[in-house]
Amino acid sequence: MGYKTPTPIQTQSIPVILSGKDIVACAQTGTGKTAAFLLPLIQHILSAEKRHLNALIIAPTRELVLQIDQQIDGLGYFCGISSIAIYGGNDGVVWSQQMHALEQGADIICATPGRLMALMQSGKIDFSNLKHLVLDEADRMLDMGFIDDIKNIASKLPSTRQTILFSATMPLKIRQLIGQISKSPQLINIAVSKPAEGVKQLAFNVYEAQKPDVLTLHLKQYTSDTILIFCSTKEAVKRLERELLKQQFTVQAFHSDLEQLERERVMRAFKSKQLQILIGTDILSRGIDVEDIGLVINYTVPPDPEDYIHRIGRTARAAKQGTAITYIAPHEQRTFFKTEQLMGMEVEKPNLPATFGETPKYEPEVKHQRGTVKTNSLKKPFRKPFKKH
């Protein structure tokens, strides 16, 4: 699997999970958190006197469920560990396959909340011997509206189970959930809201109309890298895909309109490097597990600073090096400044080549209108609470 030394989250989490205590771990993406809970779970299962449905892992998206299931296959390949991926958004054939797999039995079920609720209501799953409940990316499940489903599911599981919760952030509702479903959990906090050390961050001040040409420039500069491009909307993803295909780039859009089989095909091509450029929305920032992504481009600045951390966390994984580039239009400057505040640093902003002509100044204290250069001063004083790195 390529592991040589444990990551910090693995070093701190694995002994706690092996001890059987409840655990709440706050760790950003790309820190090795999946192996941090899978390895001790596999050890627990192998040490059990009887084999039965031992662990339930709940994740927000089918992509993440499939990735976790694949990691179970890899880590437990020589141990005879069995797992089932349960997720929605598929046809009746896949549903029948999932039902048949449940009848055959497994050590671990990895599921999305919605499909799991449907199965539990049908009485098709026996959780009477369950020993471990894992909630992966709990904050993402909160964002997607699954918090009540999680409470409902947890209430129907054995009270003697071990509860393991991983989350990149700890908003109030997640803290409240922890109090309701776990017992005196041990808290582990690993570098929350900080980009990985190996990420070289760059930002370019551009007008919106300049973004396509600047993107073309950078794609031609980073020809040897696997590249992930983020847009804020599905429509923008589709539009950018069309523009890049016209320029003969090897590119594919990844969005909710794709059928599940097509999503899996695209992801396989990207992982195997048959596909160089993948474009998507923030669903990719949390639901993709691909090593060696050399470049992440934020074509648009995410409205939530935490999403910026998740986006650029797709590169420089496992102590490797990577680059994250962000294009900042004038109306996005204040949002990006909030991201810099969250990180406690100012991102380097190189000048573009003179051939691009005039570019906007970075003035986040000024309220810029979308699509124009007209500005209005804010009433509140503006301070920069950090030093440039």
Stockholm file with secondary structure:
# STOCKHOLM 1.0

chainA/1-389         MGYKTPTPIQTQSIPVILSGKDIVACAQTGTGKTAAFLLPLIQHILSAEKRHLNALIIAPTRELVLQIDQQIDGLGYFCGISSIAIYGGNDGVVWSQQMHALEQGADIICATPGRLMALMQSGKIDFSNLKHLVLDEADRMLDMGFIDDIKNIASKLPSTRQTILFSATMPLKIRQLIGQISKSPQLINIAVSKPAEGVKQLAFNVYEAQKPDVLTLHLKQYTSDTILIFCSTKEAVKRLERELLKQQFTVQAFHSDLEQLERERVMRAFKSKQLQILIGTDILSRGIDVEDIGLVINYTVPPDPEDYIHRIGRTARAAKQGTAITYIAPHEQRTFFKTEQLMGMEVEKPNLPATFGETPKYEPEVKHQRGTVKTNSLKKPFRKPFKKH
#=GR chainA/1-389 SS CCCSSCCHHHHHHHHHHHHTCCEEEEECTTSSHHHHHHHHHHHHHHHCSSCSCCEEEECSSHHHHHHHHHHHHHHTTTTTCCEEEECSSCCHHHHHHHHHHHHHCCSEEEECHHHHHHHHHHTCCCCTTCCEEEESSHHHHHHTTCHHHHHHHHHTSCTTSEEEEEESCCCHHHHHHHHHHCSSCEEEEECTTCCCTTEEEEEEECCGGGHHHHHHHHHHHTTTSEEEEECSSHHHHHHHHHHHHHTTCCEEEECTTSCHHHHHHHHHHHHTTSCCEEEECTHHHHSCCCSCEEEEEESSCCSSHHHHHHHHTTSSGGGCCEEEEEEECGGGHHHHHHHHHHHTSBCBCCCCCGGGCCCCCCCTTEEECTTSCCEEECSSCCCCCSCBC
#=GC SS_cons         CCCSSCCHHHHHHHHHHHHTCCEEEEECTTSSHHHHHHHHHHHHHHHCSSCSCCEEEECSSHHHHHHHHHHHHHHTTTTTCCEEEECSSCCHHHHHHHHHHHHHCCSEEEECHHHHHHHHHHTCCCCTTCCEEEESSHHHHHHTTCHHHHHHHHHTSCTTSEEEEEESCCCHHHHHHHHHHCSSCEEEEECTTCCCTTEEEEEEECCGGGHHHHHHHHHHHTTTSEEEEECSSHHHHHHHHHHHHHTTCCEEEECTTSCHHHHHHHHHHHHTTSCCEEEECTHHHHSCCCSCEEEEEESSCCSSHHHHHHHHTTSSGGGCCEEEEEEECGGGHHHHHHHHHHHTSBCBCCCCCGGGCCCCCCCTTEEECTTSCCEEECSSCCCCCSCBC
//
